[in-house]
Amino acid sequence: MVKIRLRRVGTNNRPQWRIVVAEVKMPRDGRFIEAIGYYDPLPAKEIFDVKMGRLEYWLKQGAQLTPTLKSLLKRSGKKAK
C-alpha cells in the first residue's frame, strides 16, 4: 500500500517536513518514491507547498493521505480532486 505522508528533515529544534509518496512498510525517514512538496511550521506564517498535479496523480493511483496531511491540506485551503 502506498501512502502520502510527511518525512522529517531539518535539525534539532528546527523541524521541517517533506511531503512524500512512500510504501507503508518503509520507515518515516526512510526510502520514498517521490517528493511532492514541503511544510515548514516555524516561520510566523507557516510555509506549505505541494505539487497538486502530482498529488492528484498519486491519489488516482490508489495512494492514501495520512490524517495529518489531510488536515494540513484542509487548513491551507487546497483541495485534492
Secondary structure, 3 states (H helix, E strand, C coil): CEEEEEEEEEECCEEEEEEEEEECCCCCCCCCCEEEEEEECCCCCCEEEECHHHHHHHHHCCCEECHHHHHHHHHHCCCCC
